[in-house]
Amino acid sequence: MLEAVDGFSLVPIGRPVLERAAEPFPTTLGSLDAIHMASALLVRADFDDLVFATHDEELALAARAEGFRVHGTR
């Protein structure tokens, strides 16, 4: 399991993430989902193969609407 964690990058939840999380998204998101989405949007340009991971259908829908490949849902 620890080997899988090495494939993840952490995004600090600072002002830019919180400001983006406060803006609208393609679907209604709760605060934690908005932070997840905002983090991904802000680092997307830094990762050519960035994949959005979630088991939440609404969050997956929003991520796909933003152009992400999504793992964890149908």
Phi and psi in radians as a Rosetta constraint file:
Dihedral C 1 N 2 CA 2 C 2 CIRCULARHARMONIC -1.112 0.35
Dihedral N 2 CA 2 C 2 N 3 CIRCULARHARMONIC -0.529 0.35
Dihedral C 2 N 3 CA 3 C 3 CIRCULARHARMONIC -1.106 0.35
Dihedral N 3 CA 3 C 3 N 4 CIRCULARHARMONIC -0.638 0.35
Dihedral C 3 N 4 CA 4 C 4 CIRCULARHARMONIC -1.143 0.35
Dihedral N 4 CA 4 C 4 N 5 CIRCULARHARMONIC -0.632 0.35
Dihedral C 4 N 5 CA 5 C 5 CIRCULARHARMONIC -1.127 0.35
Dihedral N 5 CA 5 C 5 N 6 CIRCULARHARMONIC -0.519 0.35
Dihedral C 5 N 6 CA 6 C 6 CIRCULARHARMONIC -1.079 0.35
Dihedral N 6 CA 6 C 6 N 7 CIRCULARHARMONIC -0.375 0.35
Dihedral C 6 N 7 CA 7 C 7 CIRCULARHARMONIC -1.441 0.35
Dihedral N 7 CA 7 C 7 N 8 CIRCULARHARMONIC -0.035 0.35
Dihedral C 7 N 8 CA 8 C 8 CIRCULARHARMONIC -1.782 0.35
Dihedral N 8 CA 8 C 8 N 9 CIRCULARHARMONIC 2.613 0.35
Dihedral C 8 N 9 CA 9 C 9 CIRCULARHARMONIC -2.076 0.35
Dihedral N 9 CA 9 C 9 N 10 CIRCULARHARMONIC 2.382 0.35
Dihedral C 9 N 10 CA 10 C 10 CIRCULARHARMONIC -1.580 0.35
Dihedral N 10 CA 10 C 10 N 11 CIRCULARHARMONIC 2.450 0.35
Dihedral C 10 N 11 CA 11 C 11 CIRCULARHARMONIC -1.961 0.35
Dihedral N 11 CA 11 C 11 N 12 CIRCULARHARMONIC 2.103 0.35
Dihedral C 11 N 12 CA 12 C 12 CIRCULARHARMONIC -1.098 0.35
Dihedral N 12 CA 12 C 12 N 13 CIRCULARHARMONIC 2.404 0.35
Dihedral C 12 N 13 CA 13 C 13 CIRCULARHARMONIC -1.575 0.35
Dihedral N 13 CA 13 C 13 N 14 CIRCULARHARMONIC 1.483 0.35
Dihedral C 13 N 14 CA 14 C 14 CIRCULARHARMONIC -1.887 0.35
Dihedral N 14 CA 14 C 14 N 15 CIRCULARHARMONIC -2.949 0.35
Dihedral C 14 N 15 CA 15 C 15 CIRCULARHARMONIC -0.950 0.35
Dihedral N 15 CA 15 C 15 N 16 CIRCULARHARMONIC -0.801 0.35
Dihedral C 15 N 16 CA 16 C 16 CIRCULARHARMONIC -1.031 0.35
Dihedral N 16 CA 16 C 16 N 17 CIRCULARHARMONIC -0.706 0.35
Dihedral C 16 N 17 CA 17 C 17 CIRCULARHARMONIC -1.151 0.35
Dihedral N 17 CA 17 C 17 N 18 CIRCULARHARMONIC -0.813 0.35
Dihedral C 17 N 18 CA 18 C 18 CIRCULARHARMONIC -1.151 0.35
Dihedral N 18 CA 18 C 18 N 19 CIRCULARHARMONIC -0.647 0.35
Dihedral C 18 N 19 CA 19 C 19 CIRCULARHARMONIC -1.148 0.35
Dihedral N 19 CA 19 C 19 N 20 CIRCULARHARMONIC -0.731 0.35
Dihedral C 19 N 20 CA 20 C 20 CIRCULARHARMONIC -1.200 0.35
Dihedral N 20 CA 20 C 20 N 21 CIRCULARHARMONIC -0.644 0.35
Dihedral C 20 N 21 CA 21 C 21 CIRCULARHARMONIC -1.101 0.35
Dihedral N 21 CA 21 C 21 N 22 CIRCULARHARMONIC -0.466 0.35
Dihedral C 21 N 22 CA 22 C 22 CIRCULARHARMONIC -1.383 0.35
Dihedral N 22 CA 22 C 22 N 23 CIRCULARHARMONIC -0.233 0.35
Dihedral C 22 N 23 CA 23 C 23 CIRCULARHARMONIC -1.469 0.35
Dihedral N 23 CA 23 C 23 N 24 CIRCULARHARMONIC 2.881 0.35
Dihedral C 23 N 24 CA 24 C 24 CIRCULARHARMONIC -1.171 0.35
Dihedral N 24 CA 24 C 24 N 25 CIRCULARHARMONIC 2.683 0.35
Dihedral C 24 N 25 CA 25 C 25 CIRCULARHARMONIC -2.194 0.35
Dihedral N 25 CA 25 C 25 N 26 CIRCULARHARMONIC 2.947 0.35
Dihedral C 25 N 26 CA 26 C 26 CIRCULARHARMONIC -1.070 0.35
Dihedral N 26 CA 26 C 26 N 27 CIRCULARHARMONIC -0.442 0.35
Dihedral C 26 N 27 CA 27 C 27 CIRCULARHARMONIC -2.304 0.35
Dihedral N 27 CA 27 C 27 N 28 CIRCULARHARMONIC 2.904 0.35
Dihedral C 27 N 28 CA 28 C 28 CIRCULARHARMONIC -1.287 0.35
Dihedral N 28 CA 28 C 28 N 29 CIRCULARHARMONIC 2.192 0.35
Dihedral C 28 N 29 CA 29 C 29 CIRCULARHARMONIC -2.163 0.35
Dihedral N 29 CA 29 C 29 N 30 CIRCULARHARMONIC 2.561 0.35
Dihedral C 29 N 30 CA 30 C 30 CIRCULARHARMONIC -1.284 0.35
Dihedral N 30 CA 30 C 30 N 31 CIRCULARHARMONIC 3.004 0.35
Dihedral C 30 N 31 CA 31 C 31 CIRCULARHARMONIC -1.072 0.35
Dihedral N 31 CA 31 C 31 N 32 CIRCULARHARMONIC -0.771 0.35
Dihedral C 31 N 32 CA 32 C 32 CIRCULARHARMONIC -1.202 0.35
Dihedral N 32 CA 32 C 32 N 33 CIRCULARHARMONIC -0.669 0.35
Dihedral C 32 N 33 CA 33 C 33 CIRCULARHARMONIC -1.150 0.35
Dihedral N 33 CA 33 C 33 N 34 CIRCULARHARMONIC -0.643 0.35
Dihedral C 33 N 34 CA 34 C 34 CIRCULARHARMONIC -1.126 0.35
Dihedral N 34 CA 34 C 34 N 35 CIRCULARHARMONIC -0.655 0.35
Dihedral C 34 N 35 CA 35 C 35 CIRCULARHARMONIC -1.174 0.35
Dihedral N 35 CA 35 C 35 N 36 CIRCULARHARMONIC -0.717 0.35
Dihedral C 35 N 36 CA 36 C 36 CIRCULARHARMONIC -1.028 0.35
Dihedral N 36 CA 36 C 36 N 37 CIRCULARHARMONIC -0.862 0.35
Dihedral C 36 N 37 CA 37 C 37 CIRCULARHARMONIC -1.129 0.35
Dihedral N 37 CA 37 C 37 N 38 CIRCULARHARMONIC -0.801 0.35
Dihedral C 37 N 38 CA 38 C 38 CIRCULARHARMONIC -1.052 0.35
Dihedral N 38 CA 38 C 38 N 39 CIRCULARHARMONIC -0.722 0.35
Dihedral C 38 N 39 CA 39 C 39 CIRCULARHARMONIC -1.050 0.35
Dihedral N 39 CA 39 C 39 N 40 CIRCULARHARMONIC -0.802 0.35
Dihedral C 39 N 40 CA 40 C 40 CIRCULARHARMONIC -1.119 0.35
Dihedral N 40 CA 40 C 40 N 41 CIRCULARHARMONIC -0.737 0.35
Dihedral C 40 N 41 CA 41 C 41 CIRCULARHARMONIC -1.099 0.35
Dihedral N 41 CA 41 C 41 N 42 CIRCULARHARMONIC -0.691 0.35
Dihedral C 41 N 42 CA 42 C 42 CIRCULARHARMONIC -1.293 0.35
Dihedral N 42 CA 42 C 42 N 43 CIRCULARHARMONIC -0.383 0.35
Dihedral C 42 N 43 CA 43 C 43 CIRCULARHARMONIC -1.888 0.35
Dihedral N 43 CA 43 C 43 N 44 CIRCULARHARMONIC -0.032 0.35
Dihedral C 43 N 44 CA 44 C 44 CIRCULARHARMONIC -0.912 0.35
Dihedral N 44 CA 44 C 44 N 45 CIRCULARHARMONIC -0.716 0.35
Dihedral C 44 N 45 CA 45 C 45 CIRCULARHARMONIC -1.173 0.35
Dihedral N 45 CA 45 C 45 N 46 CIRCULARHARMONIC -0.351 0.35
Dihedral C 45 N 46 CA 46 C 46 CIRCULARHARMONIC -1.482 0.35
Dihedral N 46 CA 46 C 46 N 47 CIRCULARHARMONIC -0.192 0.35
Dihedral C 46 N 47 CA 47 C 47 CIRCULARHARMONIC -2.300 0.35
Dihedral N 47 CA 47 C 47 N 48 CIRCULARHARMONIC 1.936 0.35
Dihedral C 47 N 48 CA 48 C 48 CIRCULARHARMONIC -1.085 0.35
Dihedral N 48 CA 48 C 48 N 49 CIRCULARHARMONIC -0.600 0.35
Dihedral C 48 N 49 CA 49 C 49 CIRCULARHARMONIC -1.947 0.35
Dihedral N 49 CA 49 C 49 N 50 CIRCULARHARMONIC 0.534 0.35
Dihedral C 49 N 50 CA 50 C 50 CIRCULARHARMONIC -1.096 0.35
Dihedral N 50 CA 50 C 50 N 51 CIRCULARHARMONIC 2.236 0.35
Dihedral C 50 N 51 CA 51 C 51 CIRCULARHARMONIC -2.100 0.35
Dihedral N 51 CA 51 C 51 N 52 CIRCULARHARMONIC 2.385 0.35
Dihedral C 51 N 52 CA 52 C 52 CIRCULARHARMONIC -1.557 0.35
Dihedral N 52 CA 52 C 52 N 53 CIRCULARHARMONIC 2.172 0.35
Dihedral C 52 N 53 CA 53 C 53 CIRCULARHARMONIC -1.924 0.35
Dihedral N 53 CA 53 C 53 N 54 CIRCULARHARMONIC 2.201 0.35
Dihedral C 53 N 54 CA 54 C 54 CIRCULARHARMONIC -2.849 0.35
Dihedral N 54 CA 54 C 54 N 55 CIRCULARHARMONIC 2.689 0.35
Dihedral C 54 N 55 CA 55 C 55 CIRCULARHARMONIC -1.853 0.35
Dihedral N 55 CA 55 C 55 N 56 CIRCULARHARMONIC 0.028 0.35
Dihedral C 55 N 56 CA 56 C 56 CIRCULARHARMONIC -1.564 0.35
Dihedral N 56 CA 56 C 56 N 57 CIRCULARHARMONIC 2.114 0.35
Dihedral C 56 N 57 CA 57 C 57 CIRCULARHARMONIC -1.099 0.35
Dihedral N 57 CA 57 C 57 N 58 CIRCULARHARMONIC -0.719 0.35
Dihedral C 57 N 58 CA 58 C 58 CIRCULARHARMONIC -1.174 0.35
Dihedral N 58 CA 58 C 58 N 59 CIRCULARHARMONIC -0.723 0.35
Dihedral C 58 N 59 CA 59 C 59 CIRCULARHARMONIC -1.152 0.35
Dihedral N 59 CA 59 C 59 N 60 CIRCULARHARMONIC -0.689 0.35
Dihedral C 59 N 60 CA 60 C 60 CIRCULARHARMONIC -1.084 0.35
Dihedral N 60 CA 60 C 60 N 61 CIRCULARHARMONIC -0.719 0.35
Dihedral C 60 N 61 CA 61 C 61 CIRCULARHARMONIC -1.070 0.35
Dihedral N 61 CA 61 C 61 N 62 CIRCULARHARMONIC -0.782 0.35
Dihedral C 61 N 62 CA 62 C 62 CIRCULARHARMONIC -1.117 0.35
Dihedral N 62 CA 62 C 62 N 63 CIRCULARHARMONIC -0.729 0.35
Dihedral C 62 N 63 CA 63 C 63 CIRCULARHARMONIC -1.115 0.35
Dihedral N 63 CA 63 C 63 N 64 CIRCULARHARMONIC -0.747 0.35
Dihedral C 63 N 64 CA 64 C 64 CIRCULARHARMONIC -1.119 0.35
Dihedral N 64 CA 64 C 64 N 65 CIRCULARHARMONIC -0.681 0.35
Dihedral C 64 N 65 CA 65 C 65 CIRCULARHARMONIC -1.104 0.35
Dihedral N 65 CA 65 C 65 N 66 CIRCULARHARMONIC -0.476 0.35
Dihedral C 65 N 66 CA 66 C 66 CIRCULARHARMONIC -1.536 0.35
Dihedral N 66 CA 66 C 66 N 67 CIRCULARHARMONIC 0.021 0.35
Dihedral C 66 N 67 CA 67 C 67 CIRCULARHARMONIC 1.637 0.35
Dihedral N 67 CA 67 C 67 N 68 CIRCULARHARMONIC 0.202 0.35
Dihedral C 67 N 68 CA 68 C 68 CIRCULARHARMONIC -1.484 0.35
Dihedral N 68 CA 68 C 68 N 69 CIRCULARHARMONIC 2.570 0.35
Dihedral C 68 N 69 CA 69 C 69 CIRCULARHARMONIC -1.359 0.35
Dihedral N 69 CA 69 C 69 N 70 CIRCULARHARMONIC 2.444 0.35
Dihedral C 69 N 70 CA 70 C 70 CIRCULARHARMONIC -2.132 0.35
Dihedral N 70 CA 70 C 70 N 71 CIRCULARHARMONIC 2.338 0.35
Dihedral C 70 N 71 CA 71 C 71 CIRCULARHARMONIC -2.005 0.35
Dihedral N 71 CA 71 C 71 N 72 CIRCULARHARMONIC 2.488 0.35
Dihedral C 71 N 72 CA 72 C 72 CIRCULARHARMONIC 1.989 0.35
Dihedral N 72 CA 72 C 72 N 73 CIRCULARHARMONIC -0.200 0.35
Dihedral C 72 N 73 CA 73 C 73 CIRCULARHARMONIC -2.262 0.35
Dihedral N 73 CA 73 C 73 N 74 CIRCULARHARMONIC 3.083 0.35
